[in-house]
Every structure is written in structure tokens, then in C-alpha cells.
Amino acid sequence: MSLRSDDHQWGSVARFFHWIVALGILGNGIWGLLMTDMAPSISKINIYALHKSIGLTILALFALRLAWRLYDRAPPDEPMPRWQRIVAHATHVLLYGFILAMPLSGWLFNSLHGYPLQWFKLFNLPPLAAKNDELSHLAGTVHEWLFYLLLLVLIGHVGAALKHHFFDQDNVLRRMLPFARARQNKLPSGDLS
């Protein structure tokens, strides 16, 4: 499999970024929801620190993904009705926006609380804002709701990929699966508009 994408499928680098960011977001998001119910302790502080470090890692991986996306061309869209293509592109824009907003809102939430932000205890990152107790609650709520909205869009994204795979039997999902190869496209029948 090629590192770069071609006319039939995504390259291995694009696939790697897609799946590692997706798994990171899901795992860290679920972890984030569970850790809020923990009793105050040193363990809770360490788990919060790990959650933040993973979030920053996701942000860095997403930045690398965007840089790679600017360098690597996308395979042409699979044949599908125009409205599906528009919805697919809009969904990707929403996903990218939420993936960027999630760690940034967490960073802002942390800054407004006045806590230092460390990446795996190796170095500190600068705060995005000065300590503000009134705004910190709002930032925490926004961070949590961004996860729910991201999850909602992600469910639609996965549902559409599964629909294409099992019902339409096209390559939409296959060309992003880690070790799958795209099948030869069938000629579309009828009007796709």
C-alpha cells in the first residue's frame, strides 16, 4: 500500500491519521466523562493530567493530519447522488471543526481554572486565557457539549459509511479501512443527481 492516496483509495498515512485520531477522541472522550465522577484524590489529578496530555496529542496529530491532507490529494468521490456528496463534505467539515474545537476548549477550560497544562509531565504549555472562575464553568460546559455534538456527527459519519459498505456495496468504507483494497467500481446505473 502506498503512503500517498491515489485515484482509488486513501494512502496509508491518511488512514493512520484517520484511525488514530478517531480512536483517540472516542477513548479520551469516554474517559473524560467517567473521570468527572471520581472522588477527589491524587489518582483523579493524575487521570485528569493524562486526559489533558492525550487531548493535546490528539490536537498535534490532527494538525499533522491537516498538513498531510494539504500535501496528499484525496481520491475522487465515489459515484453517489449529489445530495449525498454534499452531506458527506458538510459532515467532514463539521468533524474537522469539532476535532479542532474539543482540545482547544479543554485547553481554554484548564487555563480559565488557572491550572498549569503539562504534556505528559515533560513541559508546560502557555495558558490561552487568564484565570477566570466565572468563565471556567461555561468553558467546561462547552467542552463537554462539544464532545456530545462530535459524537452525534460521528454516529452519522459511521452510519453513512456502513450504509455505503453494506447496502450500496461501494468503496467509500473499504478505501479507508486499514488493510482493505478498493474494489473495481461498477458502472453507476441511472441518474445519480
N, C-alpha and C positions, 0 to 999 in steps of 0.2 A: 504494500500500500504506500502510496506517495505521501510525502509530508504536506504537499500543497493540494488544494482542491482541483478537480478537473471538470469536464463537461458533464460527468455522470454522478459524481459523489464528492462529499467533503473529504479533505485530506486528513491525515492522522493528527496533525497539530490542532486543527479546528475541532475535531472530535474530542481530543483530550481536553481542551478548554471547556467545551460544551458540558461534558460529563463531570469533570472535577468541580466546576462552578455549581452545577445543579446539585450534586451530592453534598457539597459544602454548605450550600444555602439551606437545603432541607434538614441536614443533620444539625447545623448550628441553630436554625430556627426552632426546631423541636426542643433542642437542648435549652435554648433561651426561654421558652415557655415553661419548661419543667423547673428550671433553677429558681424562678421567682418564688416558688412555694417552699423553698428550703428555709430552715431555721437559721438565724444569724450565727455564723461560725467562721473560723479560718478556712474551712473547706469551701464554704459558699464564696468567700472572697477569691480563693484560688480558681474556682469554677467560673466565676464572673470574668476573671482575668484571662482564662483560657478562651472563653466565649468571645471576648473582645479581640484577642490575638487571631483567632480563626476568622472573625469578621474582617479584620484588616488584611489577612491573607487572601480572602475572597475578593476584596477590593483590588488588591495588587494583581491577582490572577485575571480579574475582569479587565483591568487596564491593559494587561498583556494580550488578552483576547481581542480587545478593540484594536490594538496596534497590529496584531496579526491579521485581523479582518480587513484593515486598510491595505495591507500588503498582499494578502491572498484573495483571489477572486472567488466569488460564490458560484456554485454550479447554477445553471439556469433553472428556473422554476419547473417543476413537473407540470404536465398538462392538467389543468383543472379549470373549473368555471372562474370567471373574472372576480366575482364576489368573494370566492374562497381565497384567491390570491390577495385581494385587498385586506381581508380579515387576517390572513396569515402574516402579512407585513405589519399591520397595525399591532397584532399580538406581539411580534418581535420587538417593536418599538417600546411597547408597554413593559415587556420583560426586561429589556435593557435599562429602561428608566428606573424600574423598581430595584433591579440588581445594583445599580449605582446608588440609589437613594437609601437603601437599607443600611449599609455600613456607614455611610456619611451621617445618617440620622443617629445611629448609635454613637458615633464619634462626637457629634454635637451634644447628645444627651449626657455623655460622660463629661464633656467639657463644662456644660452648664452645672453639673453637680460639683465641679471643682476637683475631680479625681485625676490623678496622673494616668496617662494612657501609655501602656508599655506593650511592645510586641514581643511576646514570649520571654519577658524579663531581660531582653537584650538591649533595648534602647527605648527611650520615651519619644512620643510624638507630640507636637505642639497642640495646645487646645485650639478649637475652632471658634470659641467664644469665651468670654469671662464668666465666672461663676454667677449663676442667677437661679435662686431657688424657685422663683415663681415660674420661670420658663422651663425649668428642668422637668417638671411634671408633664407639661404639654409635649416636650420633646420625647419623653418616654412613651407617651400615648401614641404619638405619631410613629415612632419606631415600631411599636407593636402592631399598629394597624397597617403599616406598610407591608409587614410580613403576611397578614391575612389577605391583603389585596394581591400581593405577589403570588400567594398560594392559589387564589381564585383564578388568576390568569394562567398560572402553571397547569392547573387542572384542565382548563380549556385547551391549552397547548398539547398536553399529553393525550387528551381525548381526541383531538383532531389528528394527531399522529397515528393513534391506534385505529381510527376510522379509515384513514388512508391505507394503512397496512392490511387490515383485515377485510374491509368492505370494498375499497377501490382497488386493492392489490397493486398499488403503485410503489414507487421507490422513495416516497417522502421520508418514511422512517428508516428504511434499510440503508439509505446513503449516509445516515448519521450514527447508526449502530456501530459499536467498536470494531467488530471483526466481520461485518456483513459486506457483501459486494452488491452493488446495484444490478438489477436485472435489466435486460433489454426492454426498452419501452414498447408497449403495444401502441399501435396507431389509435388515436382517440376516435371514438365513434360519435357522430352527431355534433351539434353546436355546443361549445363549452362556454359561451358567453352568457 
